[in-house]
Amino acid sequence: MSFVVVLVEPEFEFNIGMSARVMKNFEFNELRLVRPKAKIGERAKMFAKHAKEILENAEKFESLNEATKDCELVVAMTSQISRFRKKLKNCISLRELSKKIGKEKVALVFGGEGNGLNEKDIRGADLVVTIPANSQYPVLNLSHAVGVVCYSLYKKKFSLYKPAPKWKRELIEKKLKKIVRKLDAVRNKSKVPRAFTHMMERSRIADDEANAILAALSPIEELTESQIQEHTHDAHNLASN
């Protein structure tokens, strides 16, 4: 997938610059401006910091239709849910948006600081998205809205946490059952693996944690019943000393 950030009639240089900066934070590189009221001058570059190349490569258009004609999916952002609910399509959340995006080129469209996107712009979009916020003050600053949306979509692509798949959790339970069956000291031989499975489900263990557990269980699983009893006896003696 690829993304284009489109700002419609942005009014302030600093917001254009800050939008470019936060875009670079989350690896969004293409900026398009529709009828900008503010120029891209030194103030915009100052707020862009190390994202000046995004400003330098930004394209300008006279209409939103022109700016998004090469995009397969056009997503309009609004904080004014009630303003469009009865006339147009329902808004979806950012979480829902991430589930609806495939490999197509996506335009993320933001309105200007004064009135946001107009009805025509909203009607021309494929999807309308809102950022949940305080109902008493739901309107975010333009660059902040760009940042929230870019982060929300970026975290889908980049995650430090990868949960263990179901088949690995089931394999751990299977191996534990096999090992426990060989232990005379365990009375309820089905309870231990099941309890461990419940613990894994509650904690949502990571994939690398599951790999480590499987690596430890596999050699134990291959031991004979007498070997396991011997190791268990040795471990009990060490703990007693």
C-alpha positions in Angstrom: 0.0 0.0 0.0 1.1 3.6 -0.5 -0.3 6.8 1.0 -0.7 10.4 -0.2 -1.5 13.1 2.4 -3.7 15.9 0.9 -4.2 19.2 2.6 -7.1 21.2 1.3 -6.8 25.0 1.6 -4.3 25.0 4.5 -4.1 28.5 6.0 -0.9 28.5 8.0 2.7 27.8 7.1 3.6 26.3 10.4 0.8 23.7 10.0 2.1 22.7 6.5 5.6 22.4 8.0 4.5 20.4 11.0 2.4 18.1 8.8 5.5 17.4 6.7 7.5 16.7 9.9 5.1 14.2 11.4 4.6 12.6 8.0 8.4 11.8 7.9 8.2 10.5 11.5 5.9 7.7 10.2 7.4 7.2 6.7 4.7 9.1 4.7 6.6 10.9 2.0 4.1 12.3 -0.5 2.3 15.6 0.3 -0.2 17.3 -2.0 -1.8 20.8 -1.5 -5.1 21.8 -2.9 -5.6 25.6 -3.3 -3.2 26.4 -0.4 -3.8 29.8 1.3 -0.4 29.7 2.8 2.8 29.5 0.9 5.7 27.1 1.6 8.2 29.6 2.8 10.9 29.8 5.4 8.5 29.4 8.3 7.1 26.2 6.9 10.6 24.8 6.4 11.6 25.8 9.9 8.7 23.7 11.4 9.4 20.9 9.0 12.8 20.5 10.6 14.4 17.4 8.8 11.4 16.9 6.5 12.2 19.8 4.1 12.3 17.4 1.1 8.7 16.6 1.6 7.8 20.3 1.3 10.1 20.7 -1.7 8.4 17.8 -3.5 4.9 18.8 -2.5 2.6 19.2 -5.5 -0.1 21.9 -5.8 -3.6 21.3 -7.4 -6.6 23.4 -8.1 -9.1 20.7 -7.1 -9.3 17.7 -4.8 -10.4 15.6 -7.8 -7.2 16.4 -9.6 -5.1 15.8 -6.5 -6.5 12.3 -6.0 -7.2 11.0 -9.6 -4.3 8.5 -9.3 -5.6 7.1 -6.0 -7.8 4.0 -5.8 -9.2 5.0 -2.3 -9.9 8.5 -1.1 -10.4 8.9 2.6 -11.8 12.2 4.0 -11.2 13.3 7.6 -13.7 15.2 9.7 -14.5 16.0 13.3 -18.0 17.2 12.4 -19.8 13.8 12.5 -23.3 15.3 13.0 -22.7 17.7 10.1 -22.7 15.0 7.6 -24.4 12.0 9.2 -27.9 12.6 7.8 -26.9 13.9 4.4 -24.0 11.6 3.6 -22.4 8.3 4.5 -21.6 7.3 8.1 -18.2 8.0 9.6 -15.9 5.2 10.6 -13.1 5.1 13.1 -9.4 5.0 12.5 -9.3 1.4 13.7 -12.0 0.4 11.2 -10.0 2.3 8.5 -6.9 0.2 9.0 -9.0 -3.0 8.3 -10.4 -1.6 5.1 -7.1 -0.7 3.4 -5.5 -3.2 1.1 -2.6 -2.7 -1.3 -4.1 0.2 -3.2 -2.9 3.8 -3.3 -4.7 5.8 -0.6 -5.3 9.5 -0.4 -5.7 10.8 3.2 -7.6 14.1 2.8 -7.6 16.8 5.5 -9.5 20.1 5.4 -8.1 23.6 6.3 -7.9 25.0 9.8 -11.0 27.2 9.4 -13.9 25.0 8.3 -12.4 21.6 7.5 -13.6 19.9 4.4 -16.8 21.0 2.7 -19.8 18.9 1.7 -18.6 18.4 -1.9 -15.2 17.2 -0.8 -16.8 14.8 1.7 -19.3 13.4 -0.9 -16.5 12.7 -3.3 -14.6 10.5 -0.8 -14.9 6.7 -0.7 -14.7 6.7 3.1 -15.2 9.3 5.8 -13.1 8.9 9.0 -13.3 10.7 12.3 -10.8 10.7 15.2 -12.5 10.1 18.5 -12.0 13.1 20.8 -13.6 15.1 23.6 -17.2 15.9 22.5 -16.9 19.3 24.0 -13.9 20.1 21.8 -13.4 17.5 19.1 -11.5 19.6 16.5 -7.8 18.8 16.4 -5.1 21.1 15.0 -4.5 20.2 11.4 -0.9 18.9 11.9 -2.0 17.0 15.0 -4.8 15.3 13.0 -2.2 14.4 10.3 0.0 12.9 13.0 -2.7 10.8 14.7 -3.8 9.3 11.4 -0.3 8.6 10.1 0.6 7.0 13.4 -2.5 4.9 13.5 -1.8 3.5 10.0 1.9 3.2 10.6 1.6 1.0 13.7 -0.3 -1.5 11.6 2.8 -1.8 9.5 5.4 -1.6 12.3 4.9 -3.4 15.6 7.5 -4.5 18.1 5.0 -7.1 19.4 4.1 -10.1 17.4 1.6 -12.4 19.2 2.2 -16.1 19.0 -0.2 -17.8 16.5 -2.9 -20.2 17.7 -1.1 -23.2 16.2 2.0 -22.6 18.3 0.0 -22.2 21.5 -1.8 -25.4 20.7 1.5 -27.2 20.0 2.8 -26.1 23.4 -0.3 -27.6 25.1 0.1 -30.8 23.1 3.8 -31.1 24.2 3.0 -30.4 27.8 0.3 -33.1 27.8 2.8 -35.6 26.5 5.3 -34.7 29.2 2.8 -34.6 32.1 1.5 -38.0 31.2 5.0 -39.3 32.0 5.1 -37.7 35.5 3.8 -39.9 38.3 3.6 -37.0 40.8 1.0 -35.2 38.7 -2.5 -36.4 39.7 -4.7 -34.5 37.3 -2.8 -34.8 34.1 -5.2 -32.8 32.0 -5.4 -29.8 34.3 -1.7 -28.6 34.1 -1.6 -28.2 30.2 -5.0 -26.6 30.3 -4.0 -24.1 33.0 -0.9 -23.2 31.0 -3.0 -22.6 27.9 -5.3 -20.3 29.8 -2.3 -18.4 31.1 -1.0 -18.0 27.6 -4.4 -16.7 26.4 -4.6 -14.1 29.1 -1.1 -12.9 28.7 -1.1 -13.0 24.8 2.5 -14.4 24.7 4.7 -13.1 22.0 5.9 -15.3 19.1 9.5 -15.3 20.3 8.3 -16.4 23.8 6.4 -19.3 22.3 9.5 -20.3 20.3 11.6 -20.3 23.5 9.0 -22.5 25.3 8.9 -24.9 22.4 12.7 -25.1 22.2 12.7 -26.1 25.9 9.8 -28.6 25.7 11.0 -30.4 22.6 14.0 -32.2 24.2 12.0 -33.0 27.4 9.3 -34.5 25.3 11.7 -37.0 23.8 12.9 -38.2 27.1 11.7 -41.6 28.4 9.4 -41.8 31.4 12.3 -43.0 33.6 14.6 -40.2 32.4 12.0 -37.6 33.3 11.4 -39.1 36.7 15.2 -39.1 37.3 15.5 -35.4 36.3 12.6 -34.5 38.5 14.1 -36.3 41.4 17.5 -34.5 41.0 15.8 -31.1 40.7 13.8 -31.9 43.9 17.0 -32.8 45.8 18.8 -29.6 44.6 15.8 -27.5 45.8 15.9 -29.2 49.2 19.6 -28.5 49.8 
